[in-house]
Amino acid sequence: MWFAIVGTDVPDSLEKRKSARPEHLARLEKLQAEGRLLLAGPFPAIESEDPGPAGFTGSLIIAEFQTLEHAQRWAEADPYVAAGVYAGVEVKPFRQTLP
């Protein structure tokens, strides 16, 4: 089943994000190679593709896992969690309707 993983950043997380990004992306690329990633990306803090120093307010990942527990464990092991980028992470089952 698909699960939506929403990470919410702590204030002023940009430098922590930059440091942990390579490891974060490596995990997403593994999901993509396994055909289990629907989409992933950050929420810019301002209306811009490149928010610069304004940074980001969080991230959204929609990926396939066997169970909610598997999705939660995967989310809790994210490098952004370990680096203190996320103030919290919410995981919910997701059903794609469109497209």
C-alpha positions in Angstrom: 0.0 0.0 0.0 1.0 3.6 -0.5 1.8 5.8 2.5 2.2 9.6 2.7 5.1 10.6 4.9 5.0 14.3 5.9 8.0 15.7 7.7 7.6 19.2 9.3 10.9 21.1 9.7 12.1 22.9 12.8 12.7 26.6 12.3 15.9 27.6 10.5 16.6 24.0 9.4 18.2 24.9 6.0 21.8 24.2 7.1 20.9 20.9 8.8 18.9 20.0 5.6 21.9 20.6 3.4 24.2 18.5 5.5 21.8 15.5 5.6 20.5 15.8 2.1 22.9 13.3 0.3 21.9 10.5 2.7 18.2 11.5 2.6 18.3 11.4 -1.2 20.1 8.0 -1.3 17.3 6.4 0.6 14.7 7.9 -1.8 16.7 6.8 -4.8 16.7 3.2 -3.4 12.9 3.3 -3.1 12.7 4.6 -6.7 15.0 1.9 -8.0 12.7 -0.7 -6.3 9.7 0.9 -8.0 8.2 1.9 -4.6 8.4 5.7 -4.8 5.4 7.7 -6.2 6.8 11.1 -5.5 9.0 13.1 -3.1 9.9 16.7 -2.5 10.2 19.6 -0.1 7.7 22.4 0.8 9.4 25.7 0.0 9.0 28.3 2.7 8.1 30.9 0.1 6.4 30.6 -3.3 9.6 29.8 -5.3 11.3 26.8 -6.9 14.5 28.0 -5.1 13.5 29.6 -1.8 17.2 30.5 -1.1 17.8 31.4 2.6 14.1 31.1 3.3 14.5 27.4 3.2 11.8 24.8 3.5 9.0 24.0 5.9 9.0 20.2 5.4 8.8 17.4 3.0 6.3 15.0 1.4 7.1 11.4 0.4 4.6 9.0 -1.0 6.0 5.5 -1.1 4.9 1.9 -1.0 5.4 -0.2 2.1 4.0 -3.5 3.3 2.4 -2.0 6.4 2.0 1.2 8.3 4.5 0.0 10.8 7.1 -0.6 8.1 6.4 2.9 6.7 6.7 4.5 10.2 10.0 2.6 10.9 11.4 3.8 7.5 10.4 7.4 8.2 11.8 7.4 11.7 15.2 6.2 10.3 15.4 9.2 7.9 18.6 11.1 8.0 16.6 14.3 8.4 15.2 12.9 11.6 18.7 12.1 12.9 20.0 15.5 11.9 17.2 17.4 13.7 15.7 18.8 10.5 12.2 17.5 11.3 10.3 18.6 14.4 7.9 15.7 13.6 6.9 13.1 11.0 3.4 11.9 10.3 2.7 8.7 8.3 -0.7 8.0 6.8 -2.1 5.4 4.4 -2.6 6.9 1.0 -4.9 5.8 -1.8 -4.1 7.3 -5.2 -7.2 8.2 -7.2 -5.8 10.4 -10.0 -3.9 10.4 -12.2 
